[in-house]
Amino acid sequence: MKNLLGQINTPSRVVVVAFLAVVITGTGLLSLPVAVEEGQHVSWTSALFTATSAVCVTGLAMHDTAAHWSFFGEIVLLVLMQIGGFGIMTLSSILAVLVSGKLGLRARLNTQAETKTLGPGDVRRVIVGVAKVTVIAEVLTATVLAARFVTGYGEPVGRAIYYGIFHAISAFTNAGFALWSDSVMGFVTDPWICLPLALAVIAGGLGFPVYAVLRENWRRPSRWTLHAKITLWMTAVLLLGGTLAVTAIEWSNPGTMGGLSPGLRIMAGFFHSTMTRSGGLNSIDTSQMSENSWLVSDVLMFIGAGSAGTAGGIKVTTFALLGFVILAELRGEPDVSAGRRRVPEQLQRQALTIALLSVASVAVGTFALMMATPFKLDRVLFEVISAFGTVGLSTGITADVGTAGHLILTVLMFVGRLGPVTLGAALALHVQTRRFRYPEERPLVG
């Protein structure tokens, strides 16, 4: 029994249980009559789906957020987004820093599991940096948005500030909730709304370890860690590639970009490319996009953004490491190297495991959702990857997938937020160290 309790309290399992506790709490709060507008009804499925979407910073919604949820309900969503995006273990540790000025070993290990810092000694430095980055990014974004809502749209100051804060948190945490029925489609021509939101999504998706490196050596790229280099380069490549692909495909589509000027089409393409990295807001009608654009979006959503940040997906470092493994194999090199650094075999296996488990999760989720709904493969696959990658974009079927479909998407959002490896480690009953090795034998491959 003592051994079992010790396993239950491992950091990975604590993270899973903590996220689950927040989801359950959020479900209870959103189930209250005060959480919905007068005349609206909320079922337990709706409350659970929405709470999971907020905590897992996804943004998929069964209802029109502004029309269905009351001010109390919106505040609950806001808090859940902040907790989910910030990481409940990180938030708890920061509170411990502020209250006691020091962290216990268990708190440090739990935060390490959430933020993927290098060791227990780095946790306090990283989480204080997390707090600073979060506050600065959200305050700057909220200020720009609020000022624009007042000067450009005539909103009262109080409402403009509320809109600014809500959408700044939604963007930085990569949650994707918006207080308009069409997300941010009404602002597709306004760079003062679209660009701050896009930059906040990018900032949240880079991952907190990158900021720690940039703070120390931002003028000396040669001293950047391999993780920081891969994250920044892959972020730039995927943003540019996604922008070019989506803009080219949708250039003449009257349902999306066809009616915009060339400059605004490029901005809309950049915004969509950014949001597929886990942002979830949309400035063009995703349901009217071509199937080719959906496929490009599927790839971008599955990859996601940086590790230890607010984004989902398998992460850009995982994707890049798999590319380095393939390149080394094609070259016949004995070691996998990247940026004049050798990549450990354990990390290679971890990247492969994450990728394969993610593919399996998407495949199983897609099959299950197709069995439960009448929708075709392209729309179902988009919805499943959006849920698993905690993105929040949809082709318009979220509200119509039924109770079984909503439960499937709920599971996918939860698993996608925590990661297949983290969830698997948290649920494992035993951790064994093998004291022997079997004889080697080579099966045929290919």
N, C-alpha and C positions, 0 to 999 in steps of 0.2 A: 504493500500500500504506500509506504514512504517513497519507494522508487517511482511508483506511478504518479504520485503527486509532484515529484521532482520533474518528471517529464512534462506534466501538464503545465508547469510554470516556466518552461523554456521560453525564451524571448519571442520566437516565431508564433508559438501558440498564444502567448499573452496578447500579441498584436491582433490575431484573428478574433479572440474572445472580446477584446476591447472594441474592435470595429463592430462586431456583432451586437454588443451591448448598446453602442450608440445608435445603431440601426433600430433596435427594438425600442429604445427610448424615443427616437424620432417618430417611429410608427405610432406609438402611444399618443404623442403630442399632436400629430397630424390627424388622429382619429377623433379628437375632441371636436364638439360642435362649433366651438369658437374659432377653429382653424379654417373654416370654410365660409364663403360669403353666404348671406341669407338666401335661402331657396336652393342651395347646393347640398348634395349628399356625398359623403365619403365612405367608401367601403374599406374593409381591412386590407383588401388587395391593393386598392389605390394608395392607401397610406403607406403600406409596406414598400410598394414599388417606388413611390416618390421619395420616401426616406432613404432607401437604398441608393437611388439615383443621386441624391444630394450628398450623402456620406461618401459614396464611391466616386464623387465628382464626375458624374456622367452627363446628366442633363436631359436624358430621355424623359418625356412627360406624357402621362395619360390625359391630362387636362390642360386647358389654357391657364397658365400659372397666375396671371393677373386677374382673370375673371373667376376662377374657381376658388383660389385660396384667399383668405382674409389677410389683413395686415399682420395679425398674429401668426397665421400660417406662413406668410412670407418671411417673417423674422425667424421662425423655426428653420425654414429652408436656408436662410442666410447663415445661421449658426452651424447647421449641419454641414454646409459647404465649407465653412472655415475650418471646422474640426477635421473633416475628411481630407481636405487639401493640405492642411498643415501637418497632418499626421497626429493621431491621438497620443502616441507615445512621445513625439516631439513636444506637443503642447503641454503634456503633463510634466515633462522634464523641465521645460522653461518655467512653469509655475513653481517647481521645486527650487530652481535656481533663485527666483525672485523672493521666495519665502524664506528659505533656509541658507541660501548662498552656497550650497554644496549638494552634490548628488551621491546617492548610494550606489553601490556596484550593480545591484539589480536594475535600478532605473537607467543606469548607463548602458547596460547590455540590452535592455528593451528598446531604448532609443536607437542603439546601433542597428538593431534589426529593422527598424522603420526607415532610418535615414541612410543606411548602407555606408556609414563612416568606417574608417580603416581600423579603428581599435577603440577600446573603452576610454583611453586617455584623450581621444579627440572629440568625444561627444559634447562636452560642455562648450568648447570653442565653436563647434558647428551649430549647435542649437541656438546659441546667442546670435550667431550670424544669420540663422534662419529667421529669427525674430526681426532683426534689422532689415533684411531684404524684403520680408513680407510687408512690414509696415511702410517702408519707403515706396515700394512698387504700388501697393494698394492706395496709399494716400495720394501719390502723384497722379495715378489713373483716375481716381475719384474726383480730384480737383479739376482736372482737364474736362472730364465728362460733365460735371456739375456746372462749370462755367459755360460750356457749350449749350447745355439744356436751357440755361437762363438767357444767354445772349442770342442764341440761334433759334430757339423754339418757344420762348416766352413762358417757360415753366416757372411757377413760384419758387422762391429760393429754397424753401423747405423740401418741396417735392424734388427739386433738381438735386439737392444734396443726397436725398434718399436714393434716387435713381443712380446717382454717381457711385455711392458706396456699394449698393447692391450689385451693380454690373462690374465694378472694379474687383470685388471679391469673386464674383462668378467667373470673370476672365482670368485672374491670376491663379485661382485654384483649378482652372480648366474645367469648371463645373458645367457651364453652358446654359444655365437658366437665364431667362430674360423676362421682363415685365411687360412685354408686348406680344400679342397673339401671333405675329409673324416673325418672332425673334427680333433681329435688327434689320430686316429687309427694308424698312422705312428709311434707313440711313445709308443705303448703298451708295449714294452720291456724296456722302459727307465724310471727308477724310478726318475731321476732328472727332468723329465718333469711331469710325472703323479702325483707324490706325492705332489709337491708344489701346483699344480692346485687343487688337492683334499683337501689339508689343507686350501687353500684360500677359497674354497667353504664352508667348515665346519665353518671357522672363520666368514664368512659373514652371514651364516645361524643361528648362535647361537642367535643373537639378541643383540642389544646394551645394554639393561638393565642388561644382564648377565655380561657384562664387567665392568659395574659400581659396581656390587656386588663383583666381583673377585678382582677388584682393591683395595677395602677397606678391604676385609677379605679373600684373597685367601689362607692364611695359616690356617684359622679357618672355616672349612666347617659347623660347628655347627651354625655359624652366617649367613650363606647364606640364602637368601630369599627362600620361597617355590617355586617361579617361577624359580629361578636359579637352584635349586635342580632338579625340574622336567625336565627342559630343558636339563641339562647336562646328567642326567641319561637316559632319553628317547633317546637323541641323540646317546649315547653310545650303548644302547640296539638295536636301529633300524639299526645303522651302522653295528654292529656285526651280527645281524640276517639277514640283507640283504646280507651281504658278504657271510655268510655261505650258504644261500639258493641259491643265484645266482651261486656261484662257484660250488656247488654240482650239480645243474641242468645242467649247461653248461660245466662241466668238460670234457666230451668226445665229445662235439659238434665241428666238424671240421670247421664249419662256424664261430665260435667265439673263444673259448679257446682251442680247441682240439690240436692245433699245438704248444702250449706254454709249457714251463717247469712248473712243479708243483708250484714253487715259483711265477712265472709270472702269472699263473692262479689265484692264490690267490690275487695278486696285481690287476689284471684286475677285479676280483669280488669285491674287496674293492672299486675300482675306480667307477664301475658302481653303486654300492650301494650308494656311496657318491653323485653321479650325479643325482640319482633319487630323492634326497632330495631337488631338484630345481636347480642343477648345469647345467645340459643340455649338457655337453660335453660327447663324447663317445669314448672310446679307443677300443671297439669291435663293430662289425657290429650289431646294434640293430635289423635290419630287419631279420637277420639270427638266432636270439635267439628263443628258443622254446616258445610255448604258455604259459607254466608254468612260465617261467621267465618273460614274459609280465605281467602275473597276479600278481606276486610278485612285479614287478615294479609299477603296477597300485596302489597297496596298499601303497607303500612307497611314490609315487608321491602325492597321495591324502592326506596323513598325512602331508608331508612337513617337515619343520624344526622349528626353534624358532620364537616366536613372536617378532615384532618390529625389525626384521632383514631384510635381502635382499631376503629371501626365500619365497616361496608361500605355497600352501596347507592350510589345516585347522589349522595347527600348532600342534606341539607335546604337548603343554600344553592343548589344547582343547581335543585332543585324550586321554590324561592321565586323565583329569577331568571326561570325560565320563566313563572311566574305574573305577574311584573312586566312581562315582554315582552308577554304577551297583553293585560294591562290597558292598557298604553300604546297598543297597536294598536287596541283597541276604542275608546279615547278619542280616537284620531287625533292623539296627541302625537308630535312629532318625535323626542324623546329618551325613553329608558327611565330612569325615576328610582325610587329607593327610599330612604325616610327622608331626603328632601331632599338626596339625592346622585344624581348622574348615573352610570349604569352604562355603562362603556366597551363599544363594539361588539365588541371582541375577546372580552370576557368573555361577552357574550351568545352569540356563536358557539361559545365553548367549552362553555357550559352546554347548548346545543342539540346539539352534537356528542356530549357525554357521554351525554345522554339517549337520542339516537337509536341510538348504538352499543350502549348497554345494552339497549334494546328489541330490537335485532337479535340480540344475544347470547342473550337470554332466549328469543326466538322460535326461533332455530336450535337452541339446547339443548333446548327443549321438543319440537321436531320429532324431533330425534335420539333423545331418550330414549323418546319414544312408539314410535318404530320399533324400539327395542331391548328394550322391555318390554311386558307385557300390561296395564299399568295405565291407568286412564282419565285424561282431560285434567286434571281438578281436582287429583288427587294428583300427577301429573307436574309440572304448572305450579308447585304449591307447592314441590316438591322442587327444581326448577330455580332458582326465585327465591331459595329459601333458600341454595342453593349459591352462586349468583352474588352475592347480597347478603351472603355470609359470615355467615349467621345461625345455622344449625345446627338449626332446628326441622324436624320431619318428621312426616308423616302415618303413618309406620310402614313405609315401603317401602324405606328405605335399604339394608338388608341383602339385599334380594331383587331388586335391579335387574340383577344379573349383572355379569360382568366388563366388558362393553361399557358398561353403564350406569355402573359405578363410574369408568371412565376418562373418560366424558363429564362426570360430576360433578367429577372431579379437575381437569379443564381449566377448568370453570366457576368453581371455587373460586379457582384461581390467577389467572385473568383478572379475576374480581370483586375480589380483594384489591388488585391493582395498578391496576385501572382501565383501561378500554378505551383511553383517550387515552394514558396512560403506556406501556402495552404497545405501542400502535401507534407511538409516538414512539421507543421503544427498538428496535423492529425495522426502522424506516425506514432505508434504505441511504443516502439523501442528504437533506440539508436545503438547499433552494434558496431564494434570494431573487430574486423576479422584478423586473426593472428596467423593466417596462412594464405598462400596463393596457389591456385590451380595451375596445372601444366598448360602451356600455351599451344593453341591450335588455330589455324587460319581457314575459316570458311570462305567460299567463293563469294565475291562481291560484284554486282553488276551483270 
